[in-house]
Amino acid sequence: MDPFDAGAGGILRQPKAVWATAGASVVAFMGIGLVDPILPSIAQGLHATASQVSLLFTSYFLITAVAMLLTGFVSSRIGGKKTLLAGLALVVVFAGLAGTSDSVGQLVGFRAGWGLGNALFVSTALAVIVGAAAGGSAAAILLYESALGLGMACGPLLGALLGNASWRYPFFGTAVLMAIGFLCITAFLREQPRPARKTSVLDPVRALGHGGLASAAASAFFYNYTFFTVLAFTPFVLDMTPYKSGGVFFAWGVLLALFSVIVAPRLQARFGSLKVLGGSLVLLAADVLVLGYGDHTTAVVCTILSGAFIGVNNTVYTELALGVSDAPRPVASAGYNFVRWFAAAAAPYFAPKIEEWTDIHIPFVVAAVTAVLGAVVVVVRRRALTHEAAELEPAHAAEDGVGVFAN
């Protein structure tokens, strides 16, 4: 079945609960790239260095990574809807507080609280969308990736539009949008049945004992270092106004969305997921290397082009994480995200440090190497990664309650 088919089960024919959750997910992902165009403005406004401002990403993703161990624990006890609302409420509070910061330390701290809320929301949202979507997991994953791509595209644009007046406004804007998402979830998503077995904090770690899931997480760890070097460090290299930087990352996000939702599934159908993933990682490595050594125009072009490879990678990695293990989807997703988000925390911290220790080119060399290492893991562990998701579908459906969220 074509997931883009407008008929029953197509990506465009979904219950209101799915659209409400997907819409709030767009805003949640906007929060990741929101600060991109205003990083130099934040540094100037708070008299901070590039490495200090990069901690906005580090604190956010470090807390997000650790919180992944708690998401299943919480949602299995209070239910999916309450977990989503708790996450949204935390984002509203901490995004609003971030806009009032008087120092970079305060801002970094508020971003950490924001990361906790985002972790609770995003990890649960994927499980809710997969469970509620018509048309099975393929349509659900594409819808989730659509939300990711749209959010990543619109985040820098919103950051540029609001941040051109003041670096504080994007944070206030996010708080307002997430409050709207809170109201939509409250109105359209029914109370979720709790799973028969409560998830422990260590279940995601135990799930990583599965060779396929551990391999996917390890490869994604290296890939995410490359991804977030581009996202968090490149704005300082481009050194553009918020409008221009926002335009660059909006174009980057558009490519990310298109390649996630439209191109990746077609490439997978023709060449297979692992070949597509390995090839895309190598191409991303080459792109990042050229970005680091090219002139300003080349850097802009390569930054935008990287969105295509990142979009393909995101879709394939998400499907691997959900399909390669026999663990329940929320548990497998939490374990996978627990590993990969540590790289998202590390890259924004180490990239400016590496520049201080060496020169501006070397952070991109390191990012190219990590992308290649991600591809190496895919090649070396290809047997562990070829477990067909279709074989696991009945087990997942029984464990996750697929269909019980439908409105």
DOFI-921887 format. One record per residue: residue number from 0; residue in three letters; x, y, z of N, C-alpha, C, O in turn. Coordinates in steps of 0.05 Angstrom, whole numbers. Example, Ala and Ser with C-alpha at 12.3 -4.5 7.8 and 13.67 -1.06 7.14 Angstrom:
0;ALA;264;-114;156;246;-90;156;264;-66;156;285;-66;169
1;SER;257;-45;142;273;-21;143;258;1;157;268;23;161
REM end
This chain:
0;MET;17;-24;0;0;0;0;17;25;0;37;27;15
1;ASP;10;44;-17;25;69;-17;16;86;6;-7;93;8
2;PRO;35;94;24;28;110;47;18;137;40;6;151;57
3;PHE;22;146;15;13;173;7;-15;171;-6;-27;192;-13
4;ASP;-26;147;-8;-52;144;-19;-72;159;-1;-73;155;23
5;ALA;-89;175;-13;-109;191;2;-132;174;13;-149;184;28
6;GLY;-133;149;5;-154;132;14;-150;124;43;-131;133;56
7;ALA;-168;106;53;-165;97;81;-138;85;85;-130;68;69
8;GLY;-125;93;106;-99;82;112;-76;98;100;-53;93;106
9;GLY;-82;118;83;-61;135;72;-53;156;93;-66;161;112
10;ILE;-30;168;87;-19;187;106;-37;212;110;-36;225;131
11;LEU;-53;218;90;-70;242;91;-97;236;104;-113;254;109
12;ARG;-103;210;109;-129;203;121;-124;192;149;-123;168;153
13;GLN;-122;210;168;-116;202;195;-136;213;215;-148;234;209
14;PRO;-139;200;238;-157;211;258;-148;238;269;-125;245;267
15;LYS;-167;252;281;-160;278;293;-139;276;314;-122;294;316
16;ALA;-139;255;330;-119;251;351;-91;250;339;-72;261;351
17;VAL;-88;237;316;-62;236;303;-53;263;293;-30;271;297
18;TRP;-71;278;281;-64;305;271;-57;324;294;-39;340;292
19;ALA;-72;322;316;-66;339;339;-38;333;350;-23;351;356
20;THR;-32;307;352;-6;299;362;16;307;343;38;316;351
21;ALA;12;302;317;31;309;297;36;340;296;59;349;293
22;GLY;14;355;299;17;384;299;34;394;322;51;411;319
23;ALA;29;383;346;45;391;369;74;381;365;92;394;375
24;SER;77;359;351;105;349;346;120;368;328;144;372;332
25;VAL;106;380;309;119;401;292;132;423;309;155;430;305
26;VAL;116;433;328;126;454;346;148;444;363;168;459;368
27;ALA;146;419;373;167;408;390;194;407;375;215;414;386
28;PHE;193;399;349;217;397;333;227;425;325;250;429;319
29;MET;208;444;323;216;472;317;235;482;339;254;497;333
30;GLY;231;472;364;248;482;386;277;474;383;294;487;395
31;ILE;283;453;367;310;444;364;326;464;347;348;473;355
32;GLY;315;472;324;329;491;306;322;520;310;333;537;296
33;LEU;304;525;329;295;552;334;318;572;340;318;594;330
34;VAL;338;562;355;359;580;364;382;583;343;399;600;346
35;ASP;381;567;321;402;568;301;408;596;291;431;605;292
36;PRO;388;611;280;394;637;268;401;658;289;413;679;282
37;ILE;394;653;314;399;674;335;422;667;353;427;681;373
38;LEU;437;646;347;460;639;364;480;663;367;488;670;389
39;PRO;488;675;344;506;698;347;493;721;362;507;735;377
40;SER;467;725;358;453;747;373;452;741;403;455;760;419
41;ILE;447;716;410;447;709;438;475;713;450;478;724;472
42;ALA;496;705;436;523;709;445;529;739;450;541;746;470
43;GLN;520;755;431;524;784;434;507;796;456;517;812;472
44;GLY;482;787;458;464;799;478;472;791;507;467;807;525
45;LEU;483;767;510;490;758;537;520;758;542;530;748;562
46;HIS;535;770;523;564;773;526;577;746;531;593;742;549
47;ALA;570;727;513;580;700;516;596;692;492;593;704;470
48;THR;612;671;495;628;661;473;612;640;458;591;631;467
49;ALA;622;632;435;608;612;418;606;585;434;585;572;432
50;SER;627;578;447;627;552;462;607;553;485;595;533;492
51;GLN;604;577;498;584;580;520;556;578;509;539;564;521
52;VAL;551;591;486;524;591;475;517;563;464;494;555;465
53;SER;537;548;455;532;521;445;521;503;466;510;482;460
54;LEU;526;510;492;515;494;514;485;494;514;472;477;528
55;LEU;472;512;499;443;511;496;434;485;484;413;473;492
56;PHE;449;474;465;444;448;454;452;426;472;438;406;476
57;THR;476;429;485;487;408;501;469;402;525;463;379;530
58;SER;460;423;539;443;418;563;416;406;554;405;389;567
59;TYR;406;416;532;380;407;522;381;377;515;363;362;524
60;PHE;401;369;500;402;341;491;413;322;512;407;298;512
61;LEU;430;332;530;439;315;552;416;307;570;413;283;577
62;ILE;399;326;577;376;320;593;356;303;577;344;284;588
63;THR;354;309;552;336;293;534;345;263;534;328;245;536
64;ALA;371;259;532;381;231;531;375;216;556;365;194;556
65;VAL;381;229;579;377;215;605;347;211;609;338;190;620
66;ALA;331;231;602;302;229;606;289;207;590;267;198;596
67;MET;303;198;568;292;176;553;288;151;569;270;134;563
68;LEU;303;148;591;300;125;608;275;127;626;265;108;637
69;LEU;265;152;628;242;157;645;215;158;630;194;154;642
70;THR;216;162;604;192;166;589;173;142;590;149;145;595
71;GLY;184;118;586;167;94;587;158;89;616;135;81;620
72;PHE;175;94;635;168;91;663;144;108;670;125;99;684
73;VAL;145;133;661;123;152;667;98;145;652;76;143;663
74;SER;100;141;625;76;137;609;62;111;615;37;110;613
75;SER;77;91;624;64;65;631;48;67;657;33;49;664
76;ARG;53;88;672;39;92;698;17;113;697;-3;109;711
77;ILE;21;134;682;0;155;681;-14;156;654;-34;170;652
78;GLY;-5;140;634;-18;140;608;-6;159;588;8;178;596
79;GLY;-10;153;563;3;169;541;-6;198;540;10;216;537
80;LYS;-32;202;544;-42;229;542;-31;247;564;-23;269;558
81;LYS;-31;237;588;-21;253;610;9;258;608;19;280;615
82;THR;23;239;596;52;243;592;57;264;571;74;281;575
83;LEU;41;264;549;43;285;529;38;312;541;53;331;536
84;LEU;17;314;556;10;340;568;30;349;588;36;373;590
85;ALA;42;331;604;63;338;623;87;349;608;99;370;616
86;GLY;95;336;586;117;345;570;112;373;558;130;390;559
87;LEU;88;377;547;81;402;535;81;424;556;91;446;551
88;ALA;70;418;580;70;438;601;98;447;609;103;471;614
89;LEU;116;428;611;144;434;618;157;452;597;171;471;603
90;VAL;152;446;572;163;462;550;152;490;551;167;509;548
91;VAL;126;493;556;114;520;557;127;536;579;134;559;575
92;VAL;131;524;603;142;538;626;171;546;620;179;569;624
93;PHE;188;526;612;216;531;609;223;548;584;243;563;585
94;ALA;208;545;563;212;562;539;206;591;547;221;609;539
95;GLY;184;595;562;178;622;571;200;633;589;208;657;586
96;LEU;209;617;608;231;626;626;256;632;611;271;651;618
97;ALA;262;616;590;286;621;574;287;649;562;308;661;561
98;GLY;263;659;555;262;686;543;267;708;563;271;731;556
99;THR;266;701;589;271;721;610;300;720;621;307;736;639
100;SER;317;703;609;344;699;620;360;724;619;359;740;601
101;ASP;376;728;641;395;751;643;424;742;639;442;759;638
102;SER;428;716;638;456;706;634;455;680;618;434;667;616
103;VAL;477;673;606;478;648;590;474;624;608;464;604;599
104;GLY;483;626;634;479;604;652;450;598;657;441;575;657
105;GLN;434;620;661;405;616;665;392;604;640;376;586;642
106;LEU;400;614;617;389;604;592;395;575;587;378;559;579
107;VAL;420;567;593;428;539;591;411;521;610;402;499;603
108;GLY;407;531;634;391;516;654;362;513;645;350;492;648
109;PHE;350;535;635;322;533;626;320;515;601;299;501;598
110;ARG;340;514;584;340;496;561;340;467;570;329;449;557
111;ALA;354;462;593;354;435;604;326;426;612;318;404;606
112;GLY;312;444;626;284;438;633;267;434;609;249;417;608
113;TRP;272;450;588;258;447;563;263;420;551;245;407;540
114;GLY;288;410;553;296;384;542;281;361;556;273;342;543
115;LEU;276;364;582;261;344;597;233;342;586;222;321;581
116;GLY;220;365;583;193;366;572;191;355;544;173;340;538
117;ASN;211;362;528;211;353;500;215;322;499;203;309;482
118;ALA;231;311;517;236;282;517;210;268;524;203;248;510
119;LEU;195;277;544;170;265;551;150;266;528;136;247;523
120;PHE;150;289;515;130;292;493;138;276;468;122;260;459
121;VAL;162;280;458;170;269;432;170;238;432;159;226;414
122;SER;181;226;453;182;197;453;154;185;455;149;165;443
123;THR;137;198;471;109;188;474;93;193;448;76;177;440
124;ALA;98;216;435;84;223;411;88;203;389;69;196;375
125;LEU;112;193;386;117;172;366;101;147;371;89;136;353
126;ALA;100;139;396;84;115;403;54;120;398;40;102;389
127;VAL;45;144;405;16;150;401;10;151;371;-11;140;363
128;ILE;27;163;355;22;165;327;22;138;314;5;131;297
129;VAL;41;121;322;43;94;311;18;78;318;7;63;302
130;GLY;9;81;343;-14;67;352;-41;76;340;-59;61;336
131;ALA;-43;103;336;-68;114;327;-71;116;297;-93;117;287
132;ALA;-49;116;282;-50;122;254;-64;99;238;-61;76;244
133;ALA;-80;107;218;-91;88;200;-70;81;179;-56;98;170
134;GLY;-69;55;172;-50;47;151;-25;34;161;-7;29;145
135;GLY;-23;29;187;1;15;197;24;33;203;23;57;201
136;SER;47;20;210;70;35;220;83;51;198;96;71;204
137;ALA;82;42;172;95;57;151;84;85;148;99;104;147
138;ALA;57;87;147;45;113;146;50;130;170;54;154;169
139;ALA;51;116;194;55;131;219;84;142;220;87;165;228
140;ILE;103;127;212;131;136;212;135;159;193;148;179;199
141;LEU;123;157;169;125;179;150;111;205;161;121;227;157
142;LEU;89;201;175;76;225;186;93;237;208;95;261;210
143;TYR;105;220;224;123;230;245;147;244;233;155;266;242
144;GLU;159;232;212;182;245;199;173;270;185;189;289;183
145;SER;148;271;175;138;296;164;138;318;184;145;341;179
146;ALA;128;311;208;127;331;230;155;340;238;160;363;242
147;LEU;174;321;238;202;327;244;213;346;223;225;367;230
148;GLY;209;339;198;220;356;177;208;384;176;223;404;173
149;LEU;182;385;179;168;411;179;177;428;202;181;452;200
150;GLY;180;415;226;189;430;249;217;440;246;223;462;254
151;MET;235;423;235;263;431;232;265;453;211;283;469;212
152;ALA;247;453;192;247;475;171;236;501;182;248;522;178
153;CYS;214;499;197;201;523;207;215;535;231;213;559;236
154;GLY;229;519;247;242;529;271;262;551;265;259;573;277
155;PRO;281;547;247;299;569;240;285;594;228;293;616;233
156;LEU;263;589;213;249;611;201;235;628;223;236;652;223
157;LEU;222;614;241;209;628;264;231;642;281;227;665;289
158;GLY;253;629;285;275;641;301;285;666;288;291;686;301
159;ALA;287;666;261;296;690;246;276;712;247;283;735;252
160;LEU;251;706;242;230;726;241;226;740;268;225;765;269
161;LEU;225;725;289;221;736;316;248;746;327;249;767;341
162;GLY;269;732;321;295;739;332;308;764;320;326;775;332
163;ASN;298;772;297;309;797;285;303;821;303;318;841;303
164;ALA;280;820;317;273;842;336;287;838;363;298;857;374
165;SER;288;814;373;301;808;398;305;778;400;288;762;392
166;TRP;328;770;410;334;741;413;314;728;433;312;703;433
167;ARG;301;743;449;282;732;469;256;723;457;243;705;467
168;TYR;247;736;435;221;732;424;216;703;414;194;693;418
169;PRO;236;690;402;231;662;393;223;643;416;208;625;413
170;PHE;235;648;440;228;631;463;199;636;472;185;617;478
171;PHE;191;661;472;164;667;480;144;656;459;123;645;465
172;GLY;152;658;433;135;647;412;131;617;414;109;607;410
173;THR;153;603;421;151;574;424;132;567;447;116;548;445
174;ALA;134;582;469;117;577;492;87;580;484;71;564;493
175;VAL;81;600;468;53;604;460;44;581;442;22;571;445
176;LEU;61;573;422;54;552;404;50;525;419;32;510;412
177;MET;67;520;438;64;495;453;40;495;471;28;474;476
178;ALA;32;519;480;7;521;495;-17;514;478;-36;502;487
179;ILE;-16;523;453;-37;516;433;-37;485;429;-59;473;428
180;GLY;-13;474;427;-11;444;424;-23;430;448;-36;409;445
181;PHE;-19;441;472;-30;430;496;-60;429;495;-73;409;502
182;LEU;-72;451;485;-101;452;483;-112;432;462;-133;420;466
183;CYS;-97;429;440;-106;411;419;-105;382;428;-123;366;423
184;ILE;-84;375;442;-82;347;453;-104;343;473;-116;321;474
185;THR;-109;362;490;-130;360;510;-157;355;497;-173;339;506
186;ALA;-162;369;475;-188;368;462;-192;343;445;-214;331;445
187;PHE;-171;334;430;-175;313;410;-165;286;417;-173;266;405
188;LEU;-147;283;436;-135;257;442;-149;245;466;-150;258;488
189;ARG;-161;222;463;-174;209;485;-154;198;505;-130;195;499
190;GLU;-163;194;530;-146;182;550;-136;155;541;-151;139;531
191;GLN;-110;150;544;-98;126;533;-99;103;553;-93;107;577
192;PRO;-106;79;544;-104;56;562;-75;51;570;-57;52;553
193;ARG;-71;44;595;-44;39;604;-37;10;596;-54;-8;596
194;PRO;-11;6;590;-3;-22;582;-6;-41;606;-6;-34;629
195;ALA;-9;-67;599;-13;-87;619;12;-89;638;9;-95;661
196;ARG;36;-85;626;60;-87;642;73;-59;644;77;-46;624
197;LYS;79;-51;668;92;-25;672;121;-27;664;135;-47;669
198;THR;131;-6;651;159;-5;642;177;5;664;170;25;677
199;SER;199;-8;668;219;1;688;238;20;675;240;22;651
200;VAL;253;34;692;273;53;682;295;39;666;306;50;647
201;LEU;301;14;673;323;0;660;314;-16;636;331;-27;622
202;ASP;288;-18;630;279;-33;607;292;-23;580;300;-40;564
203;PRO;294;3;575;307;12;551;336;4;549;347;-2;527
204;VAL;350;3;572;378;-6;572;379;-36;566;397;-44;551
205;ARG;361;-51;578;361;-80;572;354;-85;543;365;-104;531
206;ALA;337;-68;531;330;-72;503;355;-69;485;356;-81;463
207;LEU;375;-53;494;399;-50;478;416;-75;478;437;-76;464
208;GLY;409;-95;494;423;-121;493;417;-135;467;432;-154;460
209;HIS;397;-127;452;391;-138;426;412;-127;406;415;-103;403
210;GLY;425;-145;392;447;-137;374;439;-117;353;454;-99;347
211;GLY;415;-121;341;406;-103;320;401;-75;330;409;-56;318
212;LEU;387;-73;353;380;-47;364;406;-33;373;409;-9;369
213;ALA;424;-48;386;449;-36;394;465;-26;371;478;-5;372
214;SER;465;-41;349;480;-32;325;467;-7;312;482;11;305
215;ALA;441;-6;311;427;17;301;433;42;318;438;64;308
216;ALA;433;38;344;438;60;363;467;70;360;473;94;361
217;ALA;486;51;358;514;58;355;520;74;330;534;94;330
218;SER;508;64;307;511;79;282;499;106;284;510;126;274
219;ALA;475;108;296;461;133;299;476;152;317;474;177;313
220;PHE;490;142;336;507;159;354;527;174;337;530;198;340
221;PHE;542;160;320;562;173;304;549;192;284;559;215;280
222;TYR;527;184;272;513;201;253;503;227;267;506;248;256
223;ASN;492;224;291;482;248;304;503;268;311;498;292;313
224;TYR;527;258;316;549;278;320;553;295;296;557;319;298
225;THR;552;282;272;555;298;247;531;317;244;535;340;238
226;PHE;507;306;248;482;321;245;483;347;261;477;369;251
227;PHE;491;345;287;489;368;304;514;385;303;514;407;314
228;THR;535;376;291;557;394;284;547;414;263;552;438;264
229;VAL;532;403;243;521;421;222;501;440;235;501;464;229
230;LEU;483;430;252;461;446;262;471;467;282;461;490;282
231;ALA;489;460;300;497;478;322;522;494;317;525;516;328
232;PHE;540;484;300;566;498;296;566;515;271;579;536;270
233;THR;553;506;250;553;520;224;544;549;226;555;566;212
234;PRO;523;556;242;514;584;243;537;603;250;537;626;241
235;PHE;556;594;267;578;612;274;598;614;251;610;635;247
236;VAL;600;593;235;618;594;212;606;611;190;621;627;178
237;LEU;580;609;185;568;625;165;567;655;172;570;672;155
238;ASP;563;660;198;564;688;209;547;706;193;556;726;181
239;MET;521;700;192;502;716;176;481;729;195;479;722;218
240;THR;465;747;184;444;760;199;423;738;205;421;718;192
241;PRO;406;743;226;385;723;232;368;717;208;361;693;204
242;TYR;360;737;192;344;732;168;358;713;149;346;694;139
243;LYS;383;719;142;397;703;122;403;675;133;399;655;119
244;SER;411;674;158;416;647;170;390;631;172;390;607;167
245;GLY;368;644;179;342;631;179;334;621;152;323;599;150
246;GLY;340;636;131;334;628;104;349;603;96;339;585;83
247;VAL;375;603;103;392;580;97;381;555;110;379;534;98
248;PHE;375;557;136;366;533;150;337;526;145;329;503;149
249;PHE;322;545;135;295;538;125;297;521;100;284;501;97
250;ALA;315;529;81;319;513;57;330;486;65;322;466;53
251;TRP;348;485;84;359;460;94;336;442;105;336;418;99
252;GLY;318;454;120;296;439;132;276;429;111;265;408;114
253;VAL;272;445;90;254;437;69;265;412;55;250;393;50
254;LEU;291;412;49;304;388;37;302;365;56;296;342;48
255;LEU;306;370;82;304;348;102;276;336;101;274;311;101
256;ALA;256;353;100;228;343;100;222;327;75;211;305;76
257;LEU;230;338;52;224;325;26;238;298;24;226;278;15
258;PHE;263;297;32;278;272;30;270;252;51;272;228;46
259;SER;260;261;74;250;243;94;225;229;85;223;204;88
260;VAL;207;244;74;180;234;69;176;223;41;161;204;37
261;ILE;189;235;21;184;228;-7;206;211;-18;201;190;-30
262;VAL;231;220;-15;254;207;-29;262;182;-15;266;161;-28
263;ALA;265;183;12;276;160;27;259;134;22;271;113;16
264;PRO;232;135;24;218;110;20;222;98;-8;222;74;-12
265;ARG;224;115;-28;228;106;-56;256;94;-59;260;73;-73
266;LEU;276;106;-47;303;95;-48;304;68;-34;317;49;-43
267;GLN;291;66;-11;291;42;4;277;19;-11;287;-4;-11
268;ALA;256;26;-25;241;5;-40;259;-5;-63;256;-29;-71
269;ARG;275;12;-74;292;4;-97;318;-10;-89;326;-30;-101
270;PHE;332;2;-69;359;-8;-62;361;-22;-36;381;-36;-31
271;GLY;341;-20;-18;343;-32;8;353;-11;29;368;6;22
272;SER;343;-14;53;349;6;74;378;9;80;388;32;82
273;LEU;392;-13;83;420;-11;92;438;1;70;457;16;77
274;LYS;434;-6;45;449;7;24;444;37;22;463;53;18
275;VAL;419;44;25;412;72;24;425;87;48;436;109;44
276;LEU;424;75;71;435;88;95;465;91;93;476;112;98
277;GLY;478;69;85;508;70;83;516;91;62;535;106;67
278;GLY;503;91;39;510;110;18;505;139;26;521;157;21
279;SER;482;143;40;475;170;49;495;181;69;502;205;69
280;LEU;504;163;87;524;172;107;550;180;95;563;199;103
281;VAL;559;164;75;584;171;61;581;198;46;600;214;47
282;LEU;559;202;33;554;227;19;553;251;38;562;272;32
283;LEU;541;246;62;540;267;82;568;274;92;574;297;96
284;ALA;585;254;95;612;258;103;627;276;82;641;294;90
285;ALA;624;270;57;636;285;36;626;314;35;641;333;32
286;ASP;600;317;39;587;343;39;598;360;62;604;384;58
287;VAL;600;348;86;610;363;109;639;371;106;647;393;114
288;LEU;655;353;93;683;360;89;686;383;70;703;401;75
289;VAL;671;384;49;671;406;30;662;432;44;672;453;39
290;LEU;641;429;61;631;452;76;653;465;92;655;489;93
291;GLY;669;448;105;690;458;123;713;472;108;726;489;120
292;TYR;718;464;84;741;475;69;734;494;46;751;506;34
293;GLY;708;496;41;699;513;18;698;543;26;701;550;50
294;ASP;693;560;6;689;588;12;661;592;24;646;572;28
295;HIS;653;617;29;628;622;42;604;612;26;585;600;37
296;THR;604;617;0;582;608;-17;580;577;-17;558;566;-16
297;THR;603;564;-19;604;535;-18;593;525;8;579;505;9
298;ALA;600;538;30;591;530;56;560;532;58;547;515;70
299;VAL;549;553;47;520;557;47;507;534;31;487;522;41
300;VAL;517;529;7;505;508;-10;507;480;4;488;465;3
301;CYS;530;474;15;534;448;28;517;446;53;507;424;60
302;THR;513;468;68;495;467;91;467;459;83;454;442;95
303;ILE;457;472;62;430;466;52;429;438;42;410;423;48
304;LEU;449;429;26;449;403;14;449;381;36;438;359;32
305;SER;462;386;58;464;366;79;436;358;89;433;336;99
306;GLY;416;376;86;389;369;94;378;345;80;363;330;91
307;ALA;386;342;55;377;319;39;387;293;51;371;274;55
308;PHE;412;291;57;424;267;68;413;262;97;408;239;104
309;ILE;410;283;112;400;280;139;371;270;139;363;254;155
310;GLY;355;280;120;328;271;117;326;241;111;310;227;124
311;VAL;342;232;93;343;203;86;351;187;111;338;167;118
312;ASN;372;196;124;382;181;147;362;180;169;358;158;181
313;ASN;348;202;175;329;202;197;307;181;193;299;167;211
314;THR;296;180;168;275;161;163;285;132;166;271;116;179
315;VAL;308;126;155;318;98;156;324;90;185;318;68;194
316;TYR;337;108;200;344;102;227;318;98;244;318;79;261
317;THR;298;114;240;273;111;256;261;83;250;252;70;269
318;GLU;260;75;225;248;49;218;265;27;230;254;7;239
319;LEU;291;29;229;309;9;241;304;6;271;301;-16;281
320;ALA;302;29;284;299;28;313;272;16;321;271;2;342
321;LEU;251;20;305;225;9;312;221;-20;302;205;-34;313
322;GLY;237;-28;282;232;-54;271;252;-76;276;247;-99;272
323;VAL;276;-68;284;298;-87;285;297;-104;311;309;-126;312
324;SER;285;-94;332;284;-107;357;257;-119;363;237;-111;351
325;ASP;257;-140;381;231;-152;388;220;-139;414;200;-148;424
326;ALA;233;-118;423;223;-103;446;198;-86;438;196;-79;415
327;PRO;180;-80;457;158;-62;450;169;-36;438;190;-26;446
328;ARG;155;-24;419;165;0;405;173;22;424;195;33;421
329;PRO;157;30;444;165;52;462;191;46;476;207;64;480
330;VAL;195;21;484;219;13;499;243;14;480;265;25;487
331;ALA;240;3;456;262;3;436;269;31;428;293;38;426
332;SER;249;48;424;254;76;417;269;91;439;287;107;433
333;ALA;261;86;464;274;99;486;303;91;488;321;108;493
334;GLY;309;65;485;337;56;487;354;67;464;376;76;469
335;TYR;343;67;440;356;78;417;362;108;421;384;117;416
336;ASN;342;123;429;345;152;433;364;158;456;378;178;456
337;PHE;364;142;477;382;145;499;411;146;490;426;163;500
338;VAL;418;129;471;445;128;461;451;151;442;471;166;445
339;ARG;433;156;422;440;175;401;439;204;411;454;220;400
340;TRP;422;210;430;421;238;439;446;247;454;450;271;456
341;PHE;462;228;464;487;236;477;506;249;456;521;267;463
342;ALA;505;239;431;521;252;410;511;279;404;527;297;398
343;ALA;484;283;404;473;309;399;481;329;421;483;353;416
344;ALA;486;319;445;495;336;467;525;341;464;535;363;471
345;ALA;540;322;454;569;324;452;578;343;430;596;359;434
346;ALA;566;341;406;575;356;383;575;386;387;595;399;381
347;PRO;553;398;397;554;427;401;575;437;421;584;459;419
348;TYR;582;419;440;603;427;459;631;424;447;648;442;450
349;PHE;636;401;434;663;396;425;670;411;399;694;418;396
350;ALA;651;416;382;658;429;356;672;456;361;693;461;349
351;PRO;660;475;377;675;500;382;701;497;397;720;512;394
352;LYS;701;476;415;726;471;430;748;462;411;771;471;413
353;ILE;741;444;392;761;434;373;771;457;356;795;459;349
354;GLU;753;476;349;762;500;334;782;516;350;802;525;339
355;GLU;776;519;376;795;534;393;822;521;395;842;534;396
356;TRP;822;494;396;846;479;399;862;477;373;886;475;373
357;THR;848;478;350;861;474;324;854;497;305;866;519;308
358;ASP;836;493;286;827;515;269;798;509;261;787;489;269
359;ILE;787;526;245;758;524;238;751;500;221;728;493;219
360;HIS;771;489;207;766;466;189;763;440;204;747;423;195
361;ILE;778;436;225;779;410;238;753;400;249;748;375;248
362;PRO;735;417;261;710;406;270;694;392;248;679;373;253
363;PHE;697;401;224;683;389;201;697;363;193;684;345;183
364;VAL;723;362;196;737;337;190;728;315;210;723;293;202
365;VAL;726;323;235;716;304;256;688;295;249;681;271;252
366;ALA;671;314;241;643;307;234;642;288;210;625;271;209
367;ALA;660;292;191;661;274;167;669;246;176;658;226;166
368;VAL;688;245;194;698;219;204;676;204;218;672;180;214
369;THR;660;218;235;639;205;250;617;195;231;605;174;236
370;ALA;611;209;210;592;200;191;601;174;177;586;155;174
371;VAL;627;173;171;638;149;159;637;126;179;632;103;172
372;LEU;643;132;204;642;111;225;613;100;227;610;76;232
373;GLY;593;117;224;566;108;224;561;88;202;547;68;205
374;ALA;572;94;178;569;76;155;584;50;160;574;29;152
375;VAL;607;52;172;623;27;178;607;8;196;607;-16;192
376;VAL;594;20;217;577;3;234;555;-11;219;550;-34;223
377;VAL;543;3;200;522;-8;183;533;-32;167;520;-53;165
378;VAL;556;-28;156;568;-49;139;576;-73;156;570;-96;149
379;VAL;590;-68;178;601;-90;195;578;-105;208;579;-129;212
380;ARG;557;-91;216;535;-103;231;510;-107;214;487;-108;224
381;ARG;514;-110;188;491;-111;170;474;-136;176;450;-135;172
382;ARG;486;-158;184;470;-182;190;451;-177;213;428;-186;213
383;ALA;461;-164;234;444;-158;257;422;-138;250;401;-137;263
384;LEU;427;-121;229;408;-100;222;387;-109;201;370;-93;193
385;THR;389;-133;191;372;-142;169;347;-158;179;333;-169;163
386;HIS;343;-158;205;319;-171;216;295;-156;205;291;-132;210
387;GLU;277;-171;192;255;-158;178;234;-148;199;225;-163;216
388;ALA;227;-122;196;207;-111;214;180;-125;211;165;-126;230
389;ALA;174;-135;187;148;-148;182;144;-172;200;122;-178;208
390;GLU;166;-186;207;164;-209;224;156;-202;252;145;-218;267
391;LEU;162;-177;260;157;-168;287;130;-154;289;122;-148;312
392;GLU;117;-148;267;93;-132;268;71;-144;286;59;-129;302
393;PRO;65;-170;285;44;-180;302;51;-177;332;34;-170;348
394;ALA;77;-183;338;85;-180;366;83;-152;376;73;-146;398
395;HIS;92;-133;359;90;-105;366;61;-96;369;55;-81;388
396;ALA;44;-105;352;16;-97;353;4;-106;379;-12;-91;391
397;ALA;11;-130;388;-1;-140;413;10;-126;437;-4;-120;456
398;GLU;37;-120;436;50;-108;460;43;-79;462;40;-68;484
399;ASP;41;-65;439;38;-36;440;8;-28;439;2;-4;443
400;GLY;-10;-46;433;-38;-39;431;-43;-23;406;-58;-3;408
401;VAL;-32;-31;384;-36;-16;359;-65;-14;353;-79;-35;352
402;GLY;-75;9;348;-103;13;341;-120;23;364;-141;34;359
403;VAL;-111;20;389;-128;28;412;-129;58;415;-147;68;429
404;PHE;-112;73;401;-112;102;404;-130;115;383;-135;139;384
405;ALA;-139;99;364;-154;111;341;-179;125;352;-193;116;370
406;ASN;-185;148;339;-208;164;347;-232;157;330;-253;168;334
REM end
